[in-house]
Amino acid sequence: MSCTQHGFVRGRSTCTNLLEALNDWTLTVHNKKSVTVAYIDFSRAFDSVSQEKLLVRLYSYGGRGNVLQWMRKFFHGRSHQTRVGEALSTESSLLS
């Protein structure tokens, strides 16, 4: 687990993520540097939209270069398993 992860970590949340980010941005601006921020909510994208269709749509809205490449790498090779108690399902590739 990364020390920068806030989701699904005891004592961390969306709120702590935003507070840490605000602190980083404030320090950056104070040091007379620029800040570019993009927050993307994937909560619904994973369970209802084909990954390829999502990437095509992002491209049609102007998503290009590093952002689109990052998204493509983010989706590539993702899988899912479900745990109930000690039982673990077989691993399945995620398509949406």
N, C-alpha and C positions, 0 to 999 in steps of 0.2 A: 504494500500500500504506500502511495506517495504521501509525503508530509503536506502536500498542497491539496489533497483530496478533502472535501467537506461533506459530500453526500454519503449517507450510510455509514458514518463514523460517529461513535459516541462523543458527545460534547461539541460536535460541529454541525452546521446547518447552512441553509441558504443565507441566513442572517450573518453567520460568522464569515462566510465566503465574501459577502458584500462588504462587510466591515474591513476585512483584510485587503480587498481590492481597492476600496476607497482610500485606505492608508497608502497603498502603493502608488495610486494615481496622484494623491496629494503630494507625496514626496517627489514624484517625477515632475509635476508642474512647478513645484517649489524650486527644483533644480533647473528650471527653464527648458525643459524638454517637452516634446509633444506626446500625447496619449491617444491611442485609437482603441476603442473597446467594441467588441461584438459579443452579445449574449444570445445564445441560440437555445431554444427549448425543444428538445427532442422527445418529450414525453409521449406525444401522440404519434409522432412520425414512425416510431419503431413498430407499433402494433397495427398500423392501418395502411401504410403506403409502401409500395415497392421502392427499394433503395434506388434502383436505376431511374424510375420515374421522378423521384425526389431530386436526384442530381440533374436530370434534364430540366426540371422546373426551375431549380436554382440558377442554372445556366441561362434560361430564358429571362430571368429577372436581373441578369447582369452579373451573376456570380462567376468570377473568372480567376485565373492565376492561382496563387497560393491558397486562397480560401477554398476554391473548388477542389484543388488537389488534396488539401487536408481532409475535406469531407470524404472524398473518394477513398483515401487511405483509412479513415475512421471506420467506414462501413466494410471494407475489404476483410474477408476471412472471419467475421464475427460469428459466434456460435452461442448456443443456449443450453442449459441444463436446469432441471428442477430438482430441488431437494425437499423431501418430506421426511422429517425425523432423520434417520440414518440412511434411508433409501435415496439413491441418486439415479435419475433417468439417464438414458443414453444421450450423448451430445448431438445436437442438430444444428445445421447451418441456418443462419438467419437470412431470410430473403426480403423481409419487410420489417 
